[in-house]
């Protein structure tokens, strides 16, 4: 019978950018741009309750089945014969932005419950559990946001069945510029529904080559190579571009301002650019914003680095 090790555990998990262009569903990178904080409290009743505050909290479902943290917590039922969880999510990452918002909540919840129950599950297992939680918002158990939010650095999902994850430390010498356009109603489910069901062999070869360039760039901490690879996606970005007015203009502006590569972050609408220093990243972010504004679209901009994964920040005995 499980005896919780703590009454309450609080975990912070970082945002993430997935795909990096051609690495659809297999590449992800943790970013220090924003964080979600999840507080899990043990309760004696067999129930899961969700409270949400912070950015975009008004649109996040409280029903545990429909919430990525709630769905993640439900995955732990098999270890419980009594009791449940009260979950409080403080959103720092805007939902629906393409920055792994639901993935960070799921990741933080998995890490928190593992700690609270003293289960000692490894990071791969926690990723598997949190990816199931992601089903609540993405409609598919992709792991390229939850894995970087849990492991930190960058990850390569080598296989989904069985789940195989290769995790690497944060690449050095890379600075990211982000533009988050406002007022774009997107769901990951919709952004996945526009993708082609089949691709030609030549498209496959191009994307495989481009994704391999991204991987080589990350391994060598070479932002030019990462950017070059990011630009080589022939399948996913072209299919999603019509969903996001202003994206192409922002991409061109970012490249003209000196970015090595620009693409959609995850399923969009955030646009992410890579460069090698903060001053350039600020200029690139400004250029991308001006391009959006010229199309009548307001946006927020940020610069960011790769970072480490989910951390327990407080426990209550
Ligand atoms: N790889 C996923 C996608 C990420 O692009 O649909 C969604 O957050």
Boltz pocket constraint, residues with backbone or C-beta under 6 A from the ligand:
constraints:
  - pocket:
      binder: B
      contacts: [[A, 18], [A, 19], [A, 23], [A, 24], [A, 25], [A, 26], [A, 98], [A, 100], [A, 138], [A, 142], [A, 144], [A, 145], [A, 188], [A, 191], [A, 192], [A, 266], [A, 267]]
      max_distance: 6.0
